[in-house]
């Protein structure tokens, strides 16, 4: 560690840097912060006596890391927690690994201040909601992202899934598509159910379709799931496919190409999430963007309100998604 480098970065004298590092008095708070910030920027470890004490641990439970939308949420949530002096603890569920209940038990054993659940069992209508009531009874504040349950007395943060599906179908309708399909996850998941409701309403409004079920394929939120759903929708003559996630959309594009068809000239595909690498796919994917930063910030804010003793009970904060048009959608091909 060179005092001269730190002094240059902080724009103070080496003597001032020395006083800060040795914990001596006589340095203004603003100047002290500049020196500490210079240490961070230059990659130096802060002396133990100067390290900021954590306000506590906060658990963040996410279902996986393979879908890039979850790391995107995790990064913003961890930044927000750290900015308030909390230490985030990331817990990821993996096949054959610890369950959500087991991870919660481990976090409680470590005395966590609160927990953020992202796309957890709260989003599964078939799961028993009593686990969350019991968690609240044990005095652990928590907030739930992407999913809603009437019987869980806690703050929820969600995108408007119905609006997301509607704007995707409307975009395809404006491009002249008349046969549009939906690739979505199982009905038991609240986001899937809401997207299907928005899709059904849009087909009725825009195309006069009384029964949308033949154009809905329920599958897994994976590349393989999207490919399988797209195969079935192509068999129904769909020229536009709306997907419940970006990985599903990439699978749909793969299925279209396996048929010898082109995206977007023959079939248009729309994803959901707008995770970080999606603008660089081939073709760049049209998708419905989740407002990740706004949702994550609101979730952390609601959690910290509960930690402070001012819980926002059983409220759902619903955020508007945004259609991001890229190169995977185009005017419908001429009718055969």
N, C-alpha and C positions, 0 to 999 in steps of 0.2 A: 504494500500500500504506500503510494507516494503522496506526501502532503501537497506537493506542488501541483499534481494532477487534480486533486480534489479542490484545491484553492482556485485553480483556473476554471474548473467546471462551475463552481459555486460563485465565482467572481468575488472572492473575499481573500484576505491575507492568509498566509500559512499559519501565522500565530493564532488567528481566529479558528482555523480548522483544528489546531492542536487543543485549544481550550474546549471546543465542542467534544472532541474525541475523548478527552480526559474528564469530561463532566464538570468542568469548572464554571463558576458563575461569571457574570459580566458579559454575557452574549444575549442579544435580543432574540426573542422567540422566532421571529421571521428569519433571522440570519441562521439560527440553529436548524430550522427546517430546510433552508437552502443547502446547508452542508450535508444533512442527512439524505436529501434528495440526490445530491451529487454522488454520494456513496452508492446509492441504488442504481443510478444511471451507469456508473462506471463498473458495476458488477462486484463491488467490494462488500464483504460481510460487515454488517454493523457490529460494533463491540457489544458484548452481551448486555452491559449496563444501559445501552441506548436502544435496545430492541423494544419495540412496542408490545406491551402485553395484550394478549388476546382477550376479547370480551367473552369468549366461549366458543365451543364447537357447534357447528350447524351441519346436520347431515343432509346430503343431496342424493336421493335415490332415483336412478334412471334405469330403464329396462335393458339397454344395450349401448355399445359404442359403434356398431357397424353402420347404423343409419346416421349420416353426418349431422342431422338436425339435433340429435341429442347432445353431442359434444358442443354444438353451437350454443344451445341453451345453457349447458353446464358452464361454459366459459363466462358468459355474461352474469350468471347467478353467482359464480365464485368471485368475480370482480366486484360485484355489488356488495357481497358479504364482507370481503376483505376491506372495502372502502369504509365499512362501518365498524371495522375492528374485530370481525368474527373470523374464525378459522374454518373454512369449508372442508367437509369430509365426503369425498365422492364414493358412492357405493353403486356398483353396477351388477345387475343380475345377469348371469350367464347360464346356458343350459347345463344342468347337473350341478350348478353352484348353489349358493345360499338363496333362499326365498326372500320375498319382501319382509315377511314376518321375522325371519331370522336376522336379517340386516337391521331391522328396527330394534330388535332385542339387543344386538351388539352395540348399536348407537346409544341406547339407553344405559347400557352397562358402563359406557364411557362418559356419561353425564352430559349428553348434548343439550344445548340450549333450545333447539328447535329442529324441525325436519321439513324439507321441501320434497314433495313427491311429484315426479314428472312421469305422466302416462303410466301410473301404477295401477294397483287393483281397484282404485276408486273409479277408473274408467271402464271397468268390466262389470256390467250390470248383473252378471251371474255370481260375482264374488260377494262374500258376506261383509256388509259394511260395519259390523259390530267391532271389528278390529280397530277402526278409527275412533269409535265412541270410547273404547277402552283406553286407547292412547290418550285421548283428551282427559279422561277421568284420572289418569296418572299424572296429569299436569304438564304434558309435553305439548307446546304450541306447534302447529304445523299448517302448511298451506299446500293446495293441490292444483297441479297444472294439467290441462288437457284431459278433461273428464269431469262429470258432474253427477252427484247422487243426492237425491232429496233427503235421505236419512243420515247424511253426514253433516254435522254442525260445524262447518269450517269455511274459510274463504277459498273460492275456486277462481282460477284464471284460465280462460279459454279463448281460442279464436272463434269467430262466427263461422262454424262449419257449414251451416245451411247456406249462408251467403256465399261462401267459397265455391260450393258446387254450382250454385245458381249463376255466378258470374262466369264460371268456366263454360257452362252450357250456352249462356248468352253469347259469349265470344265466338263459339263455334257456329251458332245460329247466324250471327252477323256475317260469317264467312261463307254462308250458304249450305252448311251441313244440315241434313235433315234426319239422319239416322246416327244417333249419338249413344255411346255406351259408357257405363261406369264400372271401373275396377276398384273394389273397396274391400276392407277387412270384414271380419265376422260381425254379425248383427249385435252380438252381446257388448261390443265396444261402443261407448257413447259417441265418440267422434265419427265412427262409421255410420251409426244410425242417423246422426244428424246430417251427414253429407248425403246419405240416401234420401232423406226427406227433402233436402233442398233440390236434389237432382230430379226427384219425382215431381215436385211442384213446377220446376222449370220446364220439364217435358210436357206437362199438361198445359202450361201457359203459352209456350212458344210453338209447340208442334201439335197440340190437341191430343196427346197420347194419354189415354185413360188408364192404361196399365203399364207402368214402367218396369215391372219386375223382369220381363224377358231381356231387358237391356242393362240389368245389374248383375255383375259377377262378383260374388263374395269369395275372397281368397286370403292369402297371407300378405302381410306388408313387406314383401321382399321382391327382389328382381325376378325370381322364379315364379312367385305368385302373380306378379304383373304380366309375365309372359303367358301363363296359363289362362288368365282372365282374358287377355287380348285375343288369344286364339279363338275362344268361344264367341267373343264379340265380333270378330272378323267373320266368323261363320254366319252371323246374323246380318251381315252386310253393313256394319258400322263403318263410317268414314271418319268419325271423330271419337276419341277415347279419352275420358276424364279419369285420372287415377288418384287414389287416396294418399299417395306419397311419391316422392321423387324416385326412389328405387323401383317402385312399381312401374313408373312411367318409363324408366330405362329398360325394364323387362318387356314392356309393351312394344317399344321401338324394336327390340331384338326380334320379337315375334312377327312384327310387320315385315321386317327384312327377310326373315326365314320364309315368308310367303312369296318372296320375290317382288314385294311392293316397296314403295319409297315413302319416307317421312320428310317433308309434309305433303309432297305432291299427290300421293294416293290416300294417305291416312294422316290425320292430325292427332297429336298426342299432347295432353296437358298433365303436368304433375301437381304436387302439393308440397309445400314447405319452403322451397327456394333455399336449400342448404348450400354451403359456400362454393362447392365445385360445379354446381349445376350450370352456371353460365358457360362452362368450358366443355360441355358434352357435345356429341356429334349426332344431330344438330344441337345447338344451344337450346335448352328446353324452355318452352313456355310453361309457366307454373303459377300457382297461387301462393304468394309469400305470406308465411306466418310472421307477424310483427314480434320477432323473438326478443329484441332488446326491450321493447315496451312491456311485453308480458313478463319477462324475467324480472325487470325492475319493479313492476307492480307486485309480483309474488314476494320478493324480498321485503318490500315495504309493508305488505300485509303481515308477514311473519314477524317483523320487528315490532310492529304495533302490538301484536299479541304478546311478544316477549316483554314489552313494556307495560303489560297489564291492560291494554286497550284493544281487545280482540274484535275483529270484524267478523261476526258470526254468520255463517250460512249465507254468504253473498257470492254471486258469480260475476266477476268482472269479465265482460265479453269484448274482445278487441277485433276490429275490422281487418280482414286480410286484404291483400292487394294483388290484382292480376298483373303479372309481369310477362309481357308478350315478347317472345324471341322467335327462333326460326323453326320450331317444331309444329307450328300451326300455319295453315295457308288456306286459300279458298278451296271449297269442296271440288273434287274432280267432276267432270261432266258425267251425267247419268248415262249408264250403258244403253 
